[in-house]
Amino acid sequence: MRKSKEMDLTTGSIMKKMIIYSVPFIFTNILQVLFNAADIAVLGIFAGDTAVAAVGASSSLTILIVGLFVGLSIGTNVVLARYVGAKDKEGASRTVGTSIVIAFLSGIALMVLGLILAPWFLRIMDCAESVIEDATTYLRIYFIGAPSMLLYNFSASVLRSVGDTRRPLIFLSISGAVNVGLNILFVLVFKMTVEGVAIATIVSQTISAICCLTVLFKSKGYARLRVRYLKVFGFQLKEIAVIGIPSGLQSVAFNIANVIIQKTINGFDEEIGMAANTAAQQFDAIVYNVGNAISMSCMAFIGQNIGAKNAKNIKKVILYAILLVVIFQFSVGLIFGILAPALCSLIASGEKVIQMASVRLRILGYLYFMCGVMEVFANSNRAMGRPIVSLIISVMGATVFRIAFLKIMMHFFPYFATIYWSYPASWIITIICYLIFTPITYKKTKIAIEGKPL
């Protein structure tokens, strides 16, 4: 009998299972960043800094728009995990089917939105005229792949809800290798630039989506996708929306600050500032995604334990996740900060670009663990059914305060480094707010599932 890939996250050693669950998730996130970095590296080596700047100029924008739709997949993660913990197969099947339909329809909407509004989005960000044509080309081709991208994200979210983080890693490894190969083929052999990288991305995302969907159709457990469940079930849609829509809005609010920061960066020596930011992003994104994977793991663990009415494990999940973030994310960030100039030179070519990129990587690399702690609290509140709490705190701390800090400090200290100090400043404020409200959320959750106060 074939061993199930699904994992019960409600019993046994929580710390051990969090490590087993999180490590493949971390590598999945890192691989995704590395494959994106390969896109930039191929462009930097064979097409020059202008092409790199064109892709970088649109990076914050794509994260902003895509984040709104991908946020819905967080609703899938939490809702399905609760059904799994409660051992409700009918509810799980309805959630899986509804999620896949949402993914496809959202992907179509995102594709149309991106194709029509790409030039307008770039202009409101003050994208340099020298790169706006290439940036528009990249964005439009990128958004053609939106249905595949969202189908992969929702399908991977389904697998993670049932404790399976290994197969998304395997599928991403396969599609990522194809992506790198196609990058080299299109850019080096066919002499394409940003359009070659964008097409390679679409192909790789489609491969990932097909692999995940195939697994869901063949699954015998809670992640099973059956044709008769491929429709929108009203109750499950509402459950997913209650968690997913605030999560998507939170992602938008969080990234609005990043778009404003990108706009500020675009004012520093135009292509040099954009190229430097893009080069550093490829590496500090690795640091970020180490903590992000651990914080996202909280949702499946807390969701399953809420479904199983096991409140005592929720506090353990939060505390262990914070500990793992501090250990893993700080260690990686420290190494990357020390090696910043050498790492950035792998992508950027100009001395000034490398110098400016190293500034970003060092400031964020050393302090990104605070962002990880912040996201543990944010995702824990979502999983405990309080996404509005997470939304409000993140909007006020990581968006409003960050923008205000940036505007005020840039007036007095108009330096490239000042831009990036706005990040840790906002993380500290947001963490303080979560330390006040998360115990309240936990107490209400415990009362709700156990029927008694602490």
N, C-alpha and C positions, 0 to 999 in steps of 0.2 A: 504493500500500500504506500502510495507516494505521500511524503511528509508535507503537511500544509505549510505554506509560507506565511500564514497569518499568525499573529502573536497576541496572547492574552496579556494586556498591560495592567491588570488589576490584582494579580497575585505574584507571590515570590518577591525577590529583591528588586525594589524599584530602581535603585541606583544602577545595579547591574543591567537591568533591562533598558534603562535610559541610555547607557553607554552603547549597548548592542544596537539599539534603535537609532541613536544619534550619529554614530560614526559613519554608516553608509550615507546618511542624509548630508553630513558635512562634506563628504567626498563628492556627492552629487552636486552640491552647490559650488564647490571649488572647481570641479570639472567644467561646469557651465561657465564659470568666470574665465577659466583658462582657455576654453574654446572661443569665447568672445575676445579674449586677449590675443588669440591666434589671428583672428580677423584683423585686429588693429596692427599686429606685428607684421603680417604679410603686406598690408597696405603701407606701413611705414618703411619697410625694406624695399619694396618694389614699386610703390607709387608715390611716396614722399609725404611730407608733413601736411600738405594741403588736403590730401585724401583722409588722413587721420583726423584732421580738424573737422572735416565735413561730417564724419561719423560721430565724433565727440560732440559737435554742436547740437545733435539731435538726441543724445543719450538721455539727458534728464527728461526730455519731452516724451520719449517712448516709455520710460519708466512711469511717468505720471499718468499717461493715458491707459497703458496696459494694466497698471496697478488697480485702477477702478474696477476692471472686469475680473482680474485675477483674485481680487479681494473676495469675490463671491465664492471662490473655491475654498476659502477659509470656512465659510458656512457649511460647505459639504463636509469638510474635515471634522468639524465639531459635531454636527448632527449625526453623521454616520457613526462616529465613534461612540456616541451615546446609545444608538441602537445595538451596536456590537456588544457594549458592556451589559446591556439589558437582555442580550441574546434574542433579539426580535428580528428574525430573518425577513419577514414581510416588510417591516418598516425600512430595513436596510436596502432591500431590493427596490423599493419605491424611491429611496433617496439616490441610489446609484443611477437609475434610469432618468430621473428628473435632472440630475446634475449633468449628465452627458448631453441632454437636449439643451439645457441652459448654455453649456459650453459652446455648442455648435452655433446657436442663434446669436450669442454674444460675439462670437468670432466674426460672423457675417457683418454684424453692426459695426464692429471695430474696423473691419477692412474698409467698409464704405466711408466711415468717418475719416480714416487716415488718408485714403486716396483723394478725397475732396479737399480736406483742410490742411494738408501738409505744408504748403507754402505759407499760408496764413500763420500757422503755429510758429514757424521758424522766424517770421518777420517780427512778431510780437516779442520774441526773445532777443531781438537785435542781432540776429545771426549775421556775420560778416558777409558782405556782398561777394567776396572772392570765393566763398565756399557754399553759398546758398543753393546754387544750382545742383551741385553734387549731393548736398544734404537732402534736398527735396527728392531727388532720384532714389537715394537710399531709403528714405522714409516710405515712399510710395510702394516700393518693392517689398520692404519689410512688412508692411501692413497687409499685403496680399496673403502672407502666411499666417494671419491672425487666427483663422479657424483651427488650423493645425496646432498652433501654439496653445490656445485655450483648451483644446481637446486633450493635449498632453498634460497641462497643468491640472485640470479637473480629474483626469484618470489617475495621475500620480497621487493626487490628494486622496482619492478613494483608496488606493493601495496603502498609503501611509495611515489612514484611519483604522485599518485592520492590522496594523503593526508591521507591514511589509515595506521596508525602505531599501531592500537590496535590489529588487528588480528595476525600480526607477533608475538606480545607479547603473545597472547593466545596460539598459536601453539608452541612457544618455551617453555612455561610453561608446556604444556602437555609432549612434548618430553623430556624436562629436568628432569621431575619427573621420567619418564621411565628410563632415563640415570642413575640417582642416584640409583634407585631400582636395575637395572642390575649390577651396580658397586658392590653393597653389595652382590648380589647373586653370581656373578662370583668370586669376591676376597675372601669374607668371607666364603661362603658355598662351592664353587667349588675349592677354594685354588689357583686360578689363580692370576697372578700379572699384568704386563703391558698389556698382551694380553687380559685380561678380560676387562680392562678399555677401550682399543681401540675398542673392539667389541661392547661394550655398546655405545660408541660414534657413531659408524656407524649406529646402530639401531635407535638411537634417531634422527640423522640427516635425515634418511630416512623417519621417521614419520613426521618431520617438512616439508620436501619437498613434501610429498603426500598431507598434509593439505593445503599448499599454492597453489599447482597446482589445487587441487579440487576447491578452491575458485576462481581461475582465470577462470576455465572452466565454472563456474556457474555465474560469474559476468555479469551484464547487462550494466556496465558503460565502462569507458575508459580502465579499466584493463582486459577486457574480452579476453580470449584466445580461439580461434576457430581453429578447426583441419585444415581448409583450409589455415590458416595463419601460420601453423607450417612449415615454410621454411625460407630460408635466402633471404631477400629482399635487393638487392644491395645498394640502396640509404640509407636505414635505417642502414645497416651494416656499411657503410662509416661514417654516423653520429655518431654511437655508437663508432666506432674505433677511430675517431678523438679525442673524449673525453676520451674514456676508455683506449686506449693503453698508452698514456702519464701518465694517472693516475696509471695504473698498473706498469709502469716503475718507477714512483715516489715511489710507495710502495716498489718496489725492492731496489731502491737506499737508501731509508730511512732505510730499514731493513738490508742492507749490513753492515751498521754501527753497528746495533744491533748484527749481527752475529760475527763481529769482537770483539765487547764487550763481547759476550758470550764466545768467544775463550779466551779472557783475563781472564774472570772469571774462566774458566775451569782450569787455571793455579794456582788458589788459593786453596791449600789443596784438590785438585781434588774433591772428593765427597762432602766435606763440603762446598766448594764454590758453587758448582752446586746446592746442596740442599738448601742452604741459598737463592740463587738467585731465585730459583723456588718457595720457600715459600713466599718471598716478592712479587713476580710477581702476585700472586693470588689476592693480595689486592691492590697494586698500579694499577693493570689493571682495577679495579673498578673505581678508581679515573680517570684514563685516559678515560675510556669509557663514563663517564658522559659528559666530554667535547666533546668527539668524536661524541656522539649522537646529541648534539646541533649543532656542526659544519656541520655534514652531513645533518641536516635539512635545512641548507641554500640552498642546491642544488635544492630541490624540490620547495622551495619558489621562489628562483631566476628564476628557469626554467619556472615555470608557469607564472611569471610576465613578462618574456621576450616574451613568447608565446602570452600573452595578450597585449603586447606592453605598459606595465605599468612600466616605468623606475623609477618613483619616489619612488616606494616601495623597490627597490633593496638596496638603501642606508640604509633605515630603517632596512631591514633584517640583514645587516652586523652589524650595530651598536647594535641592540637588541640582536643579537647572542653573541657578545662580552660581553655585560652586563650580559647575562644569564650564560655564561661560568665563568666569574669572581665570580658571586654569588654562583652558585651551585658547580662548580668544586673546588673552593678554600675552601668552607665550608667542603666538604667531605674530601679533602686532609688534612685539618687541624686536623680533628677528627682522621683520620687514622694515621697521624704522631704522635699524642699524645699517641695513644693506640698501637703503633707499636709492642712493645715486647709481649703484651698480645695477639694480633692478630696473630703474627707469631708463637707463641707457640701452636696455634690451629692446625697447620700443621706440623711444625718442632718439633723434640724431643730433639736434643742435645743443650746444653747451648751455645756453640760456633756458631752453625748454627743459633740459634735465635738471637744472638747478631749481627751477620753479616747481617742477613735478615732485622733487624730493621734499620740498617744503610741505606740500599737502600730505604726502605719504607719512612723513614723520609725525606731524601733528595728530593726524587721525589714527595712524597705526598704533601709537603708544596708548591712546585713550579710547579706542573703539570698544573695549570691554564694557565701558559704561553704557554704550548704546545697546549691547547685548543684555545687560541687566534690565535696562528700560523695556526692551522687547519681551523679556520673560514676564514681566508684570503685565504688559499690554496683552499678550496672548493668553495669559492665565485668566485675566478678567473676561476676555472674549469667551474662553472655554467654559467659564462659570456662568455664562449667560448675561454678562454685563458689558456688551460691546459699546454701548453709549458712554459708559464711564471711560473706557479706553479711548474712544473718539474725542471726548471733550478734553481729557487730560493731554492727549497727544497734540490736538489742535492748538491748545493754549501754550503748551511747553515747547514742542518741537517745531511749531510753525509760527505762531504769533510772536512768541518771545525771540525765536531765532531771527526772524525778519527784523524785528525792532533792534535787536542787538547788532545785527549787521549794518543797518542804516546809521545807527548812532556811532558805532565804533569806526566805520569807514569814514565818517565825517572828520573824526579826530586823528585816526591812524589809517590813511588810505594806502595800505600795503597789501600785497598778495596774501601774505600770511594771515592778516586780519580776517579775511573771508572765512578761513577754516576754523578759527577759534570760536566762531558762532555755533559750531556743532557741539563740542563738549560743554559749552555753557548751557545750551538748551537741554542736553541730556541730564545734567545735574538737576536742573529745575524740575524736569519731568519725573525723574526718579523720586525726588522728595514728595511730589504729589501722589505718586503711586504708593509710597510707603504709608501715606495717610489713609488712602481709600481701599487698598487691596485687603487689609484685614477685615474691613466692613463687608466687602464682597464675599470673602470666604465665610464669614459668620452667617450671612444670609443663605449662602449655598448649603452650608451644613444643616441649617434649620430646615431648609426646603426638602432635602433628600433624606434626612433622618427624623424630621419632625420634632426636634428638640434643640434648645439653645446650647451654646458651649458651656 
